[in-house]
Amino acid sequence: MASLHSDDDEIITSINITPLVDIFLVLLIIFMITSTVVTQQQIPLNVPKAAHAGSKAPEAVGLVVDKEGMLYLDGVVMDSSTLLVRLRTASLKNPGMQVLIAADRELLYQKVINAIDLVRAAGISKYALKVVRP
């Protein structure tokens, strides 16, 4: 005669979280990709054109100066004193770091020079100006 209780009726005491972790990792990757695209598109910038511009920019920290003269370091707006402190701490961590300066073509030349002076005051000697080919 068969038993009324079988061994298959045990209570499940653990949850398999592997699929949940997989979903969160995919969401994290999607968030990381879209956040960099959104950050770069937020700052309206009309970059000057150069006939002999390089085809690829070096990997560097991005410094943007918009039409109004606002400073953005990797998409985050900040004043010149905060920018100087951030660049100094970053250059201490990575002595060979480079800064790519992008400025609006309508911006006064003096403001671009001020941005270069901030980079040099932070102890960074490698910097480049972002331009596009016509």
C-alpha positions as CSV (number, residue, x, y, z in Angstrom):
1,M,0.0,0.0,0.0
2,A,1.3,3.4,-0.9
3,S,2.2,6.0,1.7
4,L,0.0,9.1,2.0
5,H,3.1,11.4,2.3
6,S,5.8,11.4,-0.3
7,D,9.3,12.7,-0.1
8,D,8.6,15.3,-2.8
9,D,6.4,17.4,-0.6
10,E,9.2,19.2,1.2
11,I,9.0,22.9,1.7
12,I,11.3,25.0,-0.4
13,T,13.5,27.0,2.0
14,S,15.8,28.7,-0.5
15,I,15.3,31.0,-3.5
16,N,17.4,30.8,-6.6
17,I,18.6,34.4,-7.1
18,T,20.7,33.8,-10.2
19,P,18.1,35.0,-12.7
20,L,17.5,38.1,-10.5
21,V,21.2,38.9,-10.5
22,D,21.4,38.5,-14.3
23,I,18.5,40.9,-14.8
24,F,20.2,43.5,-12.5
25,L,23.5,43.2,-14.3
26,V,21.8,43.8,-17.7
27,L,19.9,46.8,-16.3
28,L,23.2,48.2,-14.8
29,I,24.9,47.9,-18.2
30,I,22.1,49.6,-20.0
31,F,22.1,52.4,-17.4
32,M,25.8,52.9,-17.7
33,I,25.7,53.1,-21.5
34,T,22.7,55.5,-21.6
35,S,24.0,57.8,-18.9
36,T,27.2,58.6,-20.8
37,V,25.1,59.3,-24.0
38,V,22.7,61.5,-22.1
39,T,25.5,63.4,-20.3
40,Q,27.2,64.2,-23.6
41,Q,24.0,65.4,-25.2
42,Q,23.0,67.8,-22.4
43,I,25.6,70.5,-23.1
44,P,24.8,72.4,-26.4
45,L,28.1,73.1,-28.0
46,N,29.1,74.3,-31.4
47,V,32.7,73.0,-31.8
48,P,35.0,74.9,-34.2
49,K,36.2,73.2,-37.4
50,A,39.8,72.5,-38.4
51,A,41.0,71.2,-41.7
52,H,43.6,68.9,-40.2
53,A,41.8,67.6,-37.1
54,G,42.7,64.2,-35.9
55,S,40.4,61.3,-36.6
56,K,40.2,60.1,-33.0
57,A,40.6,62.0,-29.7
58,P,42.9,60.6,-27.1
59,E,41.4,59.1,-24.0
60,A,41.2,62.0,-21.5
61,V,39.1,63.9,-19.0
62,G,36.6,66.1,-20.7
63,L,36.4,69.8,-19.9
64,V,33.7,71.7,-21.7
65,V,33.2,75.5,-21.8
66,D,29.8,76.4,-23.2
67,K,28.5,79.7,-24.8
68,E,27.9,81.3,-21.4
69,G,31.4,80.4,-20.1
70,M,30.1,77.7,-17.8
71,L,32.7,74.9,-17.0
72,Y,31.8,71.2,-17.1
73,L,34.1,68.5,-16.0
74,D,32.9,65.2,-17.5
75,G,29.4,66.6,-17.8
76,V,29.2,68.1,-14.3
77,V,28.9,71.9,-14.0
78,M,31.3,73.5,-11.5
79,D,33.0,76.8,-10.8
80,S,36.7,77.4,-11.5
81,S,37.9,76.8,-7.9
82,T,36.1,73.5,-7.7
83,L,37.4,72.5,-11.1
84,L,41.0,73.3,-10.1
85,V,40.7,71.1,-7.0
86,R,39.2,68.2,-8.9
87,L,41.8,68.4,-11.6
88,R,44.6,68.6,-9.0
89,T,43.4,65.5,-7.2
90,A,42.9,63.6,-10.5
91,S,46.4,64.5,-11.7
92,L,47.9,63.3,-8.4
93,K,46.1,59.9,-8.9
94,N,47.1,59.8,-12.5
95,P,50.2,61.9,-13.3
96,G,50.0,61.2,-17.1
97,M,46.4,62.2,-17.5
98,Q,45.2,64.3,-20.4
99,V,42.4,66.9,-20.6
100,L,40.3,67.4,-23.8
101,I,39.0,70.9,-23.8
102,A,35.9,71.5,-25.9
103,A,34.7,75.1,-26.2
104,D,31.9,76.7,-28.2
105,R,33.1,78.5,-31.3
106,E,31.2,81.6,-30.3
107,L,33.0,81.8,-26.9
108,L,35.5,84.6,-26.3
109,Y,39.1,83.5,-26.9
110,Q,40.0,84.7,-23.4
111,K,37.6,82.2,-21.8
112,V,39.3,79.4,-23.6
113,I,42.7,80.6,-22.4
114,N,41.3,80.8,-18.9
115,A,40.3,77.1,-19.1
116,I,43.8,76.2,-20.4
117,D,45.3,78.2,-17.5
118,L,43.1,76.2,-15.0
119,V,44.3,72.9,-16.5
120,R,48.0,74.0,-16.4
121,A,47.6,75.4,-12.8
122,A,46.4,71.9,-11.8
123,G,49.7,70.5,-12.9
124,I,48.5,68.9,-16.1
125,S,50.7,69.5,-19.1
126,K,48.9,67.2,-21.6
127,Y,45.8,68.9,-23.0
128,A,44.1,69.2,-26.4
129,L,41.4,71.3,-27.9
130,K,38.5,69.5,-29.5
131,V,37.7,70.4,-33.1
132,V,35.8,68.7,-35.9
133,R,36.6,68.4,-39.6
134,P,34.6,70.6,-41.9
